[in-house]
């Protein structure tokens, strides 16, 4: 099976989180429609940090209930720059193993070049498997909003992290 992955991050306190939503190619269009359906009148997109808890629960329940998403979460305590790079290193092999051929990363001012460098190095180390990647603004693909929801939920911890636990494989990149 061939799949696509969508990446976003969240920083909360002294911890940094990178979350990836993995979606099979055959589910991408239907999931985009579902995600767009949560835009309120006049909204071009939704952003989890600005949503009310009731809407967060509604969105997460629909996303998880769709059965169309699996997730990876990498987090750690330390410098964002280093943790992001280590998370990207670790995600590449996991994504290749899951049949991901396209990786969409939410663009971050000043970080995209470093992301590309880490990805190139890691792909080369793994024997150059086929994994295309692109940086897009949040409005570039609604499935980035899914990664945003996962990153927010994972970083919030507690009941929010528990809510996504059934679809999420998590790893601490600092070993702490």
VMD Tcl script that builds the backbone (N, CA, C; Angstrom):
set m [mol new atoms 528]
animate dup $m
set s [atomselect $m all]
$s set {name element resname resid chain x y z} {
  {N N UNK 1 A 0.832 -1.185 0.000}
  {CA C UNK 1 A 0.000 0.000 0.000}
  {C C UNK 1 A 0.871 1.242 0.000}
  {N N UNK 2 A 0.446 2.215 -0.725}
  {CA C UNK 2 A 1.160 3.474 -0.844}
  {C C UNK 2 A 0.461 4.532 0.009}
  {N N UNK 3 A 1.253 5.386 0.642}
  {CA C UNK 3 A 0.680 6.362 1.569}
  {C C UNK 3 A 1.383 7.704 1.469}
  {N N UNK 4 A 0.757 8.698 2.097}
  {CA C UNK 4 A 1.310 10.036 2.209}
  {C C UNK 4 A 1.364 10.396 3.692}
  {N N UNK 5 A 2.290 11.283 4.040}
  {CA C UNK 5 A 2.436 11.696 5.437}
  {C C UNK 5 A 2.460 13.216 5.514}
  {N N UNK 6 A 1.941 13.733 6.641}
  {CA C UNK 6 A 1.794 15.166 6.843}
  {C C UNK 6 A 2.347 15.501 8.218}
  {N N UNK 7 A 3.242 16.497 8.281}
  {CA C UNK 7 A 4.011 16.766 9.494}
  {C C UNK 7 A 3.769 18.176 10.019}
  {N N UNK 8 A 3.597 18.255 11.344}
  {CA C UNK 8 A 3.555 19.540 12.038}
  {C C UNK 8 A 4.217 19.357 13.392}
  {N N UNK 9 A 4.438 20.465 14.073}
  {CA C UNK 9 A 5.120 20.411 15.363}
  {C C UNK 9 A 4.405 21.298 16.363}
  {N N UNK 10 A 4.755 21.077 17.629}
  {CA C UNK 10 A 4.202 21.880 18.711}
  {C C UNK 10 A 5.242 21.938 19.815}
  {N N UNK 11 A 5.406 23.094 20.400}
  {CA C UNK 11 A 6.296 23.249 21.552}
  {C C UNK 11 A 5.427 23.642 22.739}
  {N N UNK 12 A 5.647 22.976 23.837}
  {CA C UNK 12 A 4.879 23.280 25.044}
  {C C UNK 12 A 5.815 23.108 26.225}
  {N N UNK 13 A 5.962 24.167 26.979}
  {CA C UNK 13 A 6.907 24.124 28.091}
  {C C UNK 13 A 8.311 23.874 27.558}
  {N N UNK 14 A 9.000 22.932 28.138}
  {CA C UNK 14 A 10.366 22.637 27.699}
  {C C UNK 14 A 10.408 21.453 26.736}
  {N N UNK 15 A 9.233 20.984 26.285}
  {CA C UNK 15 A 9.193 19.829 25.378}
  {C C UNK 15 A 8.790 20.256 23.968}
  {N N UNK 16 A 9.361 19.547 23.007}
  {CA C UNK 16 A 9.102 19.804 21.598}
  {C C UNK 16 A 8.520 18.527 20.999}
  {N N UNK 17 A 7.472 18.665 20.184}
  {CA C UNK 17 A 6.754 17.517 19.629}
  {C C UNK 17 A 6.658 17.644 18.112}
  {N N UNK 18 A 6.971 16.562 17.411}
  {CA C UNK 18 A 6.777 16.466 15.966}
  {C C UNK 18 A 5.789 15.332 15.746}
  {N N UNK 19 A 4.682 15.621 15.061}
  {CA C UNK 19 A 3.667 14.593 14.823}
  {C C UNK 19 A 3.407 14.448 13.327}
  {N N UNK 20 A 3.198 13.210 12.937}
  {CA C UNK 20 A 3.014 12.859 11.535}
  {C C UNK 20 A 1.708 12.093 11.386}
  {N N UNK 21 A 0.857 12.561 10.497}
  {CA C UNK 21 A -0.368 11.846 10.138}
  {C C UNK 21 A -0.068 11.066 8.863}
  {N N UNK 22 A -0.287 9.768 8.890}
  {CA C UNK 22 A -0.051 8.913 7.730}
  {C C UNK 22 A -1.410 8.487 7.183}
  {N N UNK 23 A -1.588 8.692 5.870}
  {CA C UNK 23 A -2.874 8.431 5.221}
  {C C UNK 23 A -2.617 7.642 3.936}
  {N N UNK 24 A -3.329 6.534 3.772}
  {CA C UNK 24 A -3.218 5.761 2.534}
  {C C UNK 24 A -3.681 6.613 1.354}
  {N N UNK 25 A -3.029 6.430 0.204}
  {CA C UNK 25 A -3.380 7.219 -0.977}
  {C C UNK 25 A -4.874 7.185 -1.287}
  {N N UNK 26 A -5.490 6.017 -1.160}
  {CA C UNK 26 A -6.908 5.880 -1.480}
  {C C UNK 26 A -7.836 6.629 -0.539}
  {N N UNK 27 A -7.327 7.059 0.607}
  {CA C UNK 27 A -8.140 7.770 1.598}
  {C C UNK 27 A -7.907 9.282 1.613}
  {N N UNK 28 A -6.915 9.749 0.881}
  {CA C UNK 28 A -6.509 11.161 0.952}
  {C C UNK 28 A -7.645 12.114 0.587}
  {N N UNK 29 A -8.305 11.897 -0.541}
  {CA C UNK 29 A -9.343 12.835 -0.986}
  {C C UNK 29 A -10.532 12.859 -0.033}
  {N N UNK 30 A -10.975 11.688 0.400}
  {CA C UNK 30 A -12.111 11.624 1.326}
  {C C UNK 30 A -11.769 12.287 2.658}
  {N N UNK 31 A -10.552 12.070 3.136}
  {CA C UNK 31 A -10.152 12.686 4.404}
  {C C UNK 31 A -10.032 14.200 4.268}
  {N N UNK 32 A -9.548 14.685 3.137}
  {CA C UNK 32 A -9.506 16.135 2.915}
  {C C UNK 32 A -10.908 16.739 2.990}
  {N N UNK 33 A -11.885 16.054 2.383}
  {CA C UNK 33 A -13.270 16.555 2.446}
  {C C UNK 33 A -13.749 16.606 3.895}
  {N N UNK 34 A -13.459 15.554 4.661}
  {CA C UNK 34 A -13.860 15.531 6.061}
  {C C UNK 34 A -13.220 16.685 6.829}
  {N N UNK 35 A -11.942 16.881 6.633}
  {CA C UNK 35 A -11.203 17.929 7.346}
  {C C UNK 35 A -11.761 19.311 6.989}
  {N N UNK 36 A -12.010 19.547 5.709}
  {CA C UNK 36 A -12.571 20.836 5.277}
  {C C UNK 36 A -13.968 21.060 5.854}
  {N N UNK 37 A -14.704 19.986 6.103}
  {CA C UNK 37 A -16.076 20.131 6.597}
  {C C UNK 37 A -16.116 20.772 7.984}
  {N N UNK 38 A -14.997 20.819 8.673}
  {CA C UNK 38 A -14.956 21.438 9.994}
  {C C UNK 38 A -14.631 22.934 9.952}
  {N N UNK 39 A -14.459 23.479 8.765}
  {CA C UNK 39 A -14.277 24.931 8.659}
  {C C UNK 39 A -15.617 25.606 8.947}
  {N N UNK 40 A -15.574 26.581 9.810}
  {CA C UNK 40 A -16.773 27.354 10.117}
  {C C UNK 40 A -16.995 28.382 9.011}
  {N N UNK 41 A -18.193 28.932 8.886}
  {CA C UNK 41 A -18.447 29.947 7.864}
  {C C UNK 41 A -17.403 31.073 7.956}
  {N N UNK 42 A -16.801 31.374 6.825}
  {CA C UNK 42 A -15.792 32.425 6.762}
  {C C UNK 42 A -14.369 31.944 7.066}
  {N N UNK 43 A -14.231 30.734 7.555}
  {CA C UNK 43 A -12.892 30.189 7.841}
  {C C UNK 43 A -12.293 29.575 6.587}
  {N N UNK 44 A -11.036 29.878 6.343}
  {CA C UNK 44 A -10.305 29.227 5.247}
  {C C UNK 44 A -9.653 27.949 5.733}
  {N N UNK 45 A -9.401 27.900 7.034}
  {CA C UNK 45 A -8.792 26.725 7.649}
  {C C UNK 45 A -9.057 26.786 9.141}
  {N N UNK 46 A -8.859 25.657 9.818}
  {CA C UNK 46 A -8.922 25.686 11.271}
  {C C UNK 46 A -7.542 25.378 11.825}
  {N N UNK 47 A -7.318 25.898 13.022}
  {CA C UNK 47 A -6.037 25.732 13.712}
  {C C UNK 47 A -6.370 25.286 15.123}
  {N N UNK 48 A -5.846 24.149 15.529}
  {CA C UNK 48 A -6.284 23.518 16.772}
  {C C UNK 48 A -6.095 24.400 17.998}
  {N N UNK 49 A -5.038 25.186 18.039}
  {CA C UNK 49 A -4.762 26.010 19.216}
  {C C UNK 49 A -5.874 27.028 19.476}
  {N N UNK 50 A -6.599 27.428 18.443}
  {CA C UNK 50 A -7.640 28.451 18.603}
  {C C UNK 50 A -9.043 27.861 18.748}
  {N N UNK 51 A -9.168 26.545 18.678}
  {CA C UNK 51 A -10.485 25.913 18.769}
  {C C UNK 51 A -10.923 25.739 20.223}
  {N N UNK 52 A -12.227 25.743 20.450}
  {CA C UNK 52 A -12.778 25.425 21.763}
  {C C UNK 52 A -12.607 23.928 22.009}
  {N N UNK 53 A -12.567 23.539 23.273}
  {CA C UNK 53 A -12.402 22.125 23.616}
  {C C UNK 53 A -13.489 21.247 23.003}
  {N N UNK 54 A -14.720 21.738 22.968}
  {CA C UNK 54 A -15.811 20.924 22.408}
  {C C UNK 54 A -15.569 20.641 20.922}
  {N N UNK 55 A -15.070 21.644 20.200}
  {CA C UNK 55 A -14.762 21.426 18.779}
  {C C UNK 55 A -13.533 20.534 18.620}
  {N N UNK 56 A -12.569 20.688 19.497}
  {CA C UNK 56 A -11.397 19.809 19.446}
  {C C UNK 56 A -11.835 18.354 19.583}
  {N N UNK 57 A -12.692 18.089 20.564}
  {CA C UNK 57 A -13.180 16.721 20.759}
  {C C UNK 57 A -13.943 16.237 19.531}
  {N N UNK 58 A -14.783 17.090 18.980}
  {CA C UNK 58 A -15.574 16.738 17.798}
  {C C UNK 58 A -14.663 16.404 16.611}
  {N N UNK 59 A -13.664 17.231 16.384}
  {CA C UNK 59 A -12.748 17.014 15.260}
  {C C UNK 59 A -11.946 15.734 15.474}
  {N N UNK 60 A -11.361 15.573 16.658}
  {CA C UNK 60 A -10.567 14.371 16.917}
  {C C UNK 60 A -11.413 13.105 16.800}
  {N N UNK 61 A -12.615 13.132 17.343}
  {CA C UNK 61 A -13.486 11.961 17.253}
  {C C UNK 61 A -13.771 11.601 15.799}
  {N N UNK 62 A -14.010 12.601 14.963}
  {CA C UNK 62 A -14.290 12.345 13.545}
  {C C UNK 62 A -13.044 11.813 12.830}
  {N N UNK 63 A -11.895 12.415 13.111}
  {CA C UNK 63 A -10.658 11.970 12.465}
  {C C UNK 63 A -10.327 10.535 12.843}
  {N N UNK 64 A -10.366 10.244 14.123}
  {CA C UNK 64 A -10.040 8.895 14.591}
  {C C UNK 64 A -11.109 7.907 14.128}
  {N N UNK 65 A -12.365 8.318 14.206}
  {CA C UNK 65 A -13.470 7.470 13.780}
  {C C UNK 65 A -13.455 7.141 12.298}
  {N N UNK 66 A -12.794 7.974 11.506}
  {CA C UNK 66 A -12.729 7.715 10.057}
  {C C UNK 66 A -11.925 6.449 9.757}
  {N N UNK 67 A -11.035 6.080 10.659}
  {CA C UNK 67 A -10.191 4.915 10.428}
  {C C UNK 67 A -9.174 5.120 9.316}
  {N N UNK 68 A -8.952 6.369 8.924}
  {CA C UNK 68 A -8.089 6.662 7.781}
  {C C UNK 68 A -6.728 7.236 8.162}
  {N N UNK 69 A -6.422 7.277 9.459}
  {CA C UNK 69 A -5.187 7.919 9.910}
  {C C UNK 69 A -4.444 7.007 10.873}
  {N N UNK 70 A -3.140 6.937 10.682}
  {CA C UNK 70 A -2.269 6.424 11.735}
  {C C UNK 70 A -1.284 7.558 12.006}
  {N N UNK 71 A -0.673 7.534 13.168}
  {CA C UNK 71 A 0.164 8.678 13.531}
  {C C UNK 71 A 1.455 8.234 14.185}
  {N N UNK 72 A 2.466 9.055 14.000}
  {CA C UNK 72 A 3.750 8.921 14.675}
  {C C UNK 72 A 3.972 10.204 15.456}
  {N N UNK 73 A 4.513 10.068 16.649}
  {CA C UNK 73 A 4.807 11.251 17.464}
  {C C UNK 73 A 6.207 11.101 18.033}
  {N N UNK 74 A 6.991 12.127 17.855}
  {CA C UNK 74 A 8.344 12.185 18.406}
  {C C UNK 74 A 8.409 13.407 19.301}
  {N N UNK 75 A 8.967 13.250 20.479}
  {CA C UNK 75 A 9.061 14.400 21.366}
  {C C UNK 75 A 10.303 14.275 22.231}
  {N N UNK 76 A 10.677 15.401 22.798}
  {CA C UNK 76 A 11.820 15.398 23.685}
  {C C UNK 76 A 11.984 16.735 24.362}
  {N N UNK 77 A 12.905 16.742 25.282}
  {CA C UNK 77 A 13.203 17.946 26.040}
  {C C UNK 77 A 14.590 18.416 25.626}
  {N N UNK 78 A 14.678 19.675 25.223}
  {CA C UNK 78 A 15.947 20.223 24.780}
  {C C UNK 78 A 15.727 21.315 23.756}
  {N N UNK 79 A 16.743 21.548 22.962}
  {CA C UNK 79 A 16.668 22.595 21.933}
  {C C UNK 79 A 15.791 22.152 20.767}
  {N N UNK 80 A 14.831 23.003 20.403}
  {CA C UNK 80 A 13.911 22.680 19.309}
  {C C UNK 80 A 14.651 22.242 18.056}
  {N N UNK 81 A 15.688 22.978 17.708}
  {CA C UNK 81 A 16.458 22.721 16.494}
  {C C UNK 81 A 16.984 21.283 16.478}
  {N N UNK 82 A 17.583 20.861 17.578}
  {CA C UNK 82 A 18.158 19.515 17.665}
  {C C UNK 82 A 17.073 18.448 17.702}
  {N N UNK 83 A 16.012 18.697 18.445}
  {CA C UNK 83 A 14.931 17.717 18.566}
  {C C UNK 83 A 14.188 17.546 17.243}
  {N N UNK 84 A 14.009 18.624 16.518}
  {CA C UNK 84 A 13.357 18.530 15.207}
  {C C UNK 84 A 14.206 17.679 14.272}
  {N N UNK 85 A 15.513 17.928 14.242}
  {CA C UNK 85 A 16.397 17.159 13.365}
  {C C UNK 85 A 16.370 15.680 13.734}
  {N N UNK 86 A 16.454 15.366 15.015}
  {CA C UNK 86 A 16.434 13.959 15.438}
  {C C UNK 86 A 15.088 13.313 15.131}
  {N N UNK 87 A 14.020 14.043 15.308}
  {CA C UNK 87 A 12.690 13.511 14.972}
  {C C UNK 87 A 12.603 13.201 13.480}
  {N N UNK 88 A 13.119 14.079 12.653}
  {CA C UNK 88 A 13.092 13.862 11.208}
  {C C UNK 88 A 13.946 12.656 10.842}
  {N N UNK 89 A 15.106 12.502 11.483}
  {CA C UNK 89 A 15.945 11.328 11.211}
  {C C UNK 89 A 15.180 10.049 11.513}
  {N N UNK 90 A 14.533 10.020 12.655}
  {CA C UNK 90 A 13.829 8.810 13.077}
  {C C UNK 90 A 12.573 8.542 12.258}
  {N N UNK 91 A 11.920 9.589 11.800}
  {CA C UNK 91 A 10.671 9.366 11.072}
  {C C UNK 91 A 10.895 8.780 9.694}
  {N N UNK 92 A 12.036 9.055 9.064}
  {CA C UNK 92 A 12.253 8.616 7.684}
  {C C UNK 92 A 12.132 7.104 7.551}
  {N N UNK 93 A 12.856 6.345 8.354}
  {CA C UNK 93 A 12.799 4.882 8.247}
  {C C UNK 93 A 11.387 4.374 8.530}
  {N N UNK 94 A 10.722 4.954 9.529}
  {CA C UNK 94 A 9.355 4.536 9.863}
  {C C UNK 94 A 8.400 4.806 8.699}
  {N N UNK 95 A 8.572 5.935 8.036}
  {CA C UNK 95 A 7.697 6.270 6.914}
  {C C UNK 95 A 7.959 5.365 5.718}
  {N N UNK 96 A 9.216 5.106 5.436}
  {CA C UNK 96 A 9.561 4.202 4.330}
  {C C UNK 96 A 8.968 2.816 4.609}
  {N N UNK 97 A 9.084 2.346 5.845}
  {CA C UNK 97 A 8.513 1.041 6.225}
  {C C UNK 97 A 7.000 1.000 6.042}
  {N N UNK 98 A 6.343 2.145 6.188}
  {CA C UNK 98 A 4.883 2.212 6.054}
  {C C UNK 98 A 4.439 2.475 4.614}
  {N N UNK 99 A 5.358 2.505 3.681}
  {CA C UNK 99 A 4.999 2.711 2.284}
  {C C UNK 99 A 4.713 4.144 1.907}
  {N N UNK 100 A 5.202 5.081 2.692}
  {CA C UNK 100 A 4.985 6.494 2.394}
  {C C UNK 100 A 5.898 6.909 1.236}
  {N N UNK 101 A 5.308 7.525 0.230}
  {CA C UNK 101 A 6.075 7.999 -0.930}
  {C C UNK 101 A 6.104 9.521 -1.008}
  {N N UNK 102 A 5.219 10.189 -0.237}
  {CA C UNK 102 A 5.141 11.655 -0.268}
  {C C UNK 102 A 5.012 12.175 1.156}
  {N N UNK 103 A 5.892 13.113 1.499}
  {CA C UNK 103 A 5.937 13.723 2.821}
  {C C UNK 103 A 5.682 15.213 2.669}
  {N N UNK 104 A 4.643 15.706 3.347}
  {CA C UNK 104 A 4.293 17.128 3.296}
  {C C UNK 104 A 4.565 17.703 4.682}
  {N N UNK 105 A 5.423 18.706 4.715}
  {CA C UNK 105 A 5.863 19.300 5.982}
  {C C UNK 105 A 5.350 20.728 6.055}
  {N N UNK 106 A 4.758 21.073 7.195}
  {CA C UNK 106 A 4.344 22.465 7.355}
  {C C UNK 106 A 5.594 23.335 7.401}
  {N N UNK 107 A 5.648 24.291 6.498}
  {CA C UNK 107 A 6.811 25.167 6.373}
  {C C UNK 107 A 6.978 26.026 7.622}
  {N N UNK 108 A 8.222 26.153 8.036}
  {CA C UNK 108 A 8.568 26.996 9.185}
  {C C UNK 108 A 9.691 27.921 8.747}
  {N N UNK 109 A 9.452 29.202 8.852}
  {CA C UNK 109 A 10.445 30.207 8.486}
  {C C UNK 109 A 11.799 29.859 9.090}
  {N N UNK 110 A 12.806 29.726 8.254}
  {CA C UNK 110 A 14.162 29.491 8.725}
  {C C UNK 110 A 14.505 28.045 9.033}
  {N N UNK 111 A 13.527 27.125 8.939}
  {CA C UNK 111 A 13.812 25.718 9.263}
  {C C UNK 111 A 13.747 24.799 8.053}
  {N N UNK 112 A 13.154 25.229 6.985}
  {CA C UNK 112 A 12.941 24.355 5.837}
  {C C UNK 112 A 14.258 23.825 5.267}
  {N N UNK 113 A 15.255 24.680 5.153}
  {CA C UNK 113 A 16.538 24.244 4.594}
  {C C UNK 113 A 17.176 23.172 5.468}
  {N N UNK 114 A 17.130 23.341 6.776}
  {CA C UNK 114 A 17.689 22.334 7.696}
  {C C UNK 114 A 16.910 21.022 7.583}
  {N N UNK 115 A 15.582 21.117 7.471}
  {CA C UNK 115 A 14.766 19.912 7.271}
  {C C UNK 115 A 15.228 19.159 6.028}
  {N N UNK 116 A 15.393 19.892 4.923}
  {CA C UNK 116 A 15.815 19.253 3.672}
  {C C UNK 116 A 17.173 18.579 3.833}
  {N N UNK 117 A 18.086 19.249 4.515}
  {CA C UNK 117 A 19.423 18.690 4.732}
  {C C UNK 117 A 19.346 17.375 5.517}
  {N N UNK 118 A 18.578 17.365 6.585}
  {CA C UNK 118 A 18.423 16.161 7.404}
  {C C UNK 118 A 17.775 15.049 6.585}
  {N N UNK 119 A 16.736 15.373 5.827}
  {CA C UNK 119 A 16.049 14.366 5.024}
  {C C UNK 119 A 16.973 13.768 3.962}
  {N N UNK 120 A 17.715 14.606 3.267}
  {CA C UNK 120 A 18.644 14.118 2.246}
  {C C UNK 120 A 19.672 13.176 2.862}
  {N N UNK 121 A 20.248 13.585 3.986}
  {CA C UNK 121 A 21.256 12.754 4.655}
  {C C UNK 121 A 20.670 11.419 5.092}
  {N N UNK 122 A 19.493 11.439 5.677}
  {CA C UNK 122 A 18.890 10.208 6.183}
  {C C UNK 122 A 18.448 9.294 5.044}
  {N N UNK 123 A 17.876 9.859 3.994}
  {CA C UNK 123 A 17.487 9.049 2.840}
  {C C UNK 123 A 18.717 8.406 2.195}
  {N N UNK 124 A 19.790 9.157 2.098}
  {CA C UNK 124 A 21.032 8.604 1.540}
  {C C UNK 124 A 21.551 7.459 2.421}
  {N N UNK 125 A 21.509 7.666 3.733}
  {CA C UNK 125 A 21.972 6.631 4.663}
  {C C UNK 125 A 21.168 5.344 4.515}
  {N N UNK 126 A 19.889 5.475 4.175}
  {CA C UNK 126 A 19.010 4.314 4.014}
  {C C UNK 126 A 19.031 3.727 2.606}
  {N N UNK 127 A 19.929 4.195 1.762}
  {CA C UNK 127 A 20.039 3.654 0.410}
  {C C UNK 127 A 19.170 4.347 -0.611}
  {N N UNK 128 A 18.788 5.574 -0.325}
  {CA C UNK 128 A 18.001 6.420 -1.229}
  {C C UNK 128 A 16.659 5.828 -1.646}
  {N N UNK 129 A 15.821 5.442 -0.676}
  {CA C UNK 129 A 14.472 4.990 -1.036}
  {C C UNK 129 A 13.673 6.169 -1.604}
  {N N UNK 130 A 12.621 5.848 -2.324}
  {CA C UNK 130 A 11.796 6.892 -2.930}
  {C C UNK 130 A 10.891 7.500 -1.856}
  {N N UNK 131 A 11.164 8.735 -1.530}
  {CA C UNK 131 A 10.332 9.501 -0.608}
  {C C UNK 131 A 10.446 10.964 -1.025}
  {N N UNK 132 A 9.426 11.435 -1.703}
  {CA C UNK 132 A 9.399 12.840 -2.104}
  {C C UNK 132 A 8.917 13.662 -0.925}
  {N N UNK 133 A 9.435 14.874 -0.803}
  {CA C UNK 133 A 9.013 15.731 0.296}
  {C C UNK 133 A 8.881 17.158 -0.199}
  {N N UNK 134 A 7.977 17.875 0.463}
  {CA C UNK 134 A 7.714 19.256 0.102}
  {C C UNK 134 A 7.302 20.006 1.360}
  {N N UNK 135 A 7.709 21.266 1.432}
  {CA C UNK 135 A 7.262 22.160 2.500}
  {C C UNK 135 A 6.130 23.018 1.938}
  {N N UNK 136 A 5.031 23.090 2.685}
  {CA C UNK 136 A 3.888 23.906 2.273}
  {C C UNK 136 A 3.424 24.755 3.448}
  {N N UNK 137 A 2.808 25.900 3.145}
  {CA C UNK 137 A 2.179 26.666 4.238}
  {C C UNK 137 A 0.973 25.884 4.741}
  {N N UNK 138 A 0.469 26.201 5.930}
  {CA C UNK 138 A -0.681 25.464 6.477}
  {C C UNK 138 A -1.875 25.411 5.529}
  {N N UNK 139 A -2.057 26.442 4.745}
  {CA C UNK 139 A -3.182 26.460 3.805}
  {C C UNK 139 A -2.916 25.595 2.574}
  {N N UNK 140 A -1.705 25.090 2.428}
  {CA C UNK 140 A -1.320 24.320 1.239}
  {C C UNK 140 A -1.961 22.955 1.133}
  {N N UNK 141 A -2.351 22.359 2.251}
  {CA C UNK 141 A -3.015 21.057 2.228}
  {C C UNK 141 A -3.784 20.890 3.540}
  {N N UNK 142 A -5.089 20.635 3.461}
  {CA C UNK 142 A -5.878 20.466 4.687}
  {C C UNK 142 A -5.383 19.334 5.588}
  {N N UNK 143 A -4.666 18.373 5.048}
  {CA C UNK 143 A -4.194 17.288 5.894}
  {C C UNK 143 A -3.052 17.730 6.808}
  {N N UNK 144 A -2.483 18.904 6.550}
  {CA C UNK 144 A -1.552 19.485 7.519}
  {C C UNK 144 A -2.293 19.880 8.794}
  {N N UNK 145 A -3.589 20.183 8.676}
  {CA C UNK 145 A -4.376 20.545 9.854}
  {C C UNK 145 A -4.553 19.325 10.761}
  {N N UNK 146 A -4.573 18.141 10.156}
  {CA C UNK 146 A -4.654 16.906 10.941}
  {C C UNK 146 A -3.381 16.748 11.759}
  {N N UNK 147 A -2.233 16.966 11.108}
  {CA C UNK 147 A -0.956 16.893 11.827}
  {C C UNK 147 A -0.920 17.941 12.940}
  {N N UNK 148 A -1.472 19.109 12.687}
  {CA C UNK 148 A -1.558 20.153 13.700}
  {C C UNK 148 A -2.391 19.680 14.899}
  {N N UNK 149 A -3.531 19.060 14.632}
  {CA C UNK 149 A -4.397 18.555 15.705}
  {C C UNK 149 A -3.680 17.479 16.515}
  {N N UNK 150 A -2.964 16.601 15.839}
  {CA C UNK 150 A -2.217 15.548 16.533}
  {C C UNK 150 A -1.096 16.144 17.377}
  {N N UNK 151 A -0.350 17.098 16.811}
  {CA C UNK 151 A 0.759 17.711 17.550}
  {C C UNK 151 A 0.233 18.456 18.784}
  {N N UNK 152 A -0.858 19.194 18.617}
  {CA C UNK 152 A -1.426 19.909 19.758}
  {C C UNK 152 A -1.872 18.919 20.829}
  {N N UNK 153 A -2.560 17.866 20.433}
  {CA C UNK 153 A -3.074 16.879 21.381}
  {C C UNK 153 A -1.946 16.144 22.089}
  {N N UNK 154 A -0.925 15.780 21.340}
  {CA C UNK 154 A 0.197 15.069 21.947}
  {C C UNK 154 A 0.919 15.976 22.934}
  {N N UNK 155 A 1.117 17.222 22.571}
  {CA C UNK 155 A 1.837 18.143 23.462}
  {C C UNK 155 A 1.003 18.526 24.686}
  {N N UNK 156 A -0.326 18.516 24.552}
  {CA C UNK 156 A -1.189 18.856 25.679}
  {C C UNK 156 A -1.141 17.782 26.759}
  {N N UNK 157 A -0.877 16.560 26.360}
  {CA C UNK 157 A -0.795 15.461 27.324}
  {C C UNK 157 A -2.155 15.113 27.901}
  {N N UNK 158 A -2.133 14.356 28.992}
  {CA C UNK 158 A -3.355 14.006 29.704}
  {C C UNK 158 A -4.417 13.372 28.824}
  {N N UNK 159 A -5.656 13.833 29.003}
  {CA C UNK 159 A -6.795 13.278 28.270}
  {C C UNK 159 A -6.670 13.506 26.766}
  {N N UNK 160 A -6.019 14.613 26.373}
  {CA C UNK 160 A -5.872 14.894 24.937}
  {C C UNK 160 A -4.940 13.873 24.287}
  {N N UNK 161 A -3.828 13.592 24.922}
  {CA C UNK 161 A -2.911 12.592 24.367}
  {C C UNK 161 A -3.571 11.214 24.384}
  {N N UNK 162 A -4.298 10.938 25.442}
  {CA C UNK 162 A -5.002 9.653 25.542}
  {C C UNK 162 A -6.005 9.493 24.406}
  {N N UNK 163 A -6.638 10.593 24.011}
  {CA C UNK 163 A -7.658 10.554 22.960}
  {C C UNK 163 A -7.077 10.073 21.627}
  {N N UNK 164 A -5.795 10.372 21.352}
  {CA C UNK 164 A -5.178 9.961 20.085}
  {C C UNK 164 A -4.302 8.720 20.238}
  {N N UNK 165 A -4.239 8.166 21.434}
  {CA C UNK 165 A -3.321 7.054 21.719}
  {C C UNK 165 A -3.578 5.818 20.858}
  {N N UNK 166 A -4.820 5.561 20.504}
  {CA C UNK 166 A -5.127 4.348 19.741}
  {C C UNK 166 A -4.567 4.367 18.326}
  {N N UNK 167 A -4.274 5.551 17.809}
  {CA C UNK 167 A -3.739 5.637 16.441}
  {C C UNK 167 A -2.277 6.081 16.412}
  {N N UNK 168 A -1.692 6.331 17.582}
  {CA C UNK 168 A -0.375 6.967 17.645}
  {C C UNK 168 A 0.701 6.045 18.196}
  {N N UNK 169 A 1.818 6.004 17.483}
  {CA C UNK 169 A 3.031 5.359 17.965}
  {C C UNK 169 A 3.968 6.485 18.386}
  {N N UNK 170 A 4.322 6.531 19.676}
  {CA C UNK 170 A 5.105 7.656 20.209}
  {C C UNK 170 A 6.496 7.214 20.609}
  {N N UNK 171 A 7.432 8.152 20.481}
  {CA C UNK 171 A 8.825 7.881 20.815}
  {C C UNK 171 A 9.457 9.139 21.396}
  {N N UNK 172 A 10.170 8.990 22.500}
  {CA C UNK 172 A 10.920 10.108 23.071}
  {C C UNK 172 A 12.300 10.113 22.417}
  {N N UNK 173 A 12.631 11.207 21.770}
  {CA C UNK 173 A 13.892 11.262 21.024}
  {C C UNK 173 A 15.082 11.638 21.894}
  {N N UNK 174 A 14.827 11.970 23.159}
  {CA C UNK 174 A 15.941 12.298 24.057}
  {C C UNK 174 A 16.216 11.164 25.028}
  {N N UNK 175 A 15.355 10.140 25.012}
  {CA C UNK 175 A 15.539 9.023 25.920}
  {C C UNK 175 A 15.124 9.344 27.348}
  {N N UNK 176 A 14.474 10.479 27.526}
  {CA C UNK 176 A 14.020 10.885 28.865}
  {C C UNK 176 A 12.582 10.555 29.072}
}
mol reanalyze $m
mol bondsrecalc $m
mol representation Tube
mol addrep $m
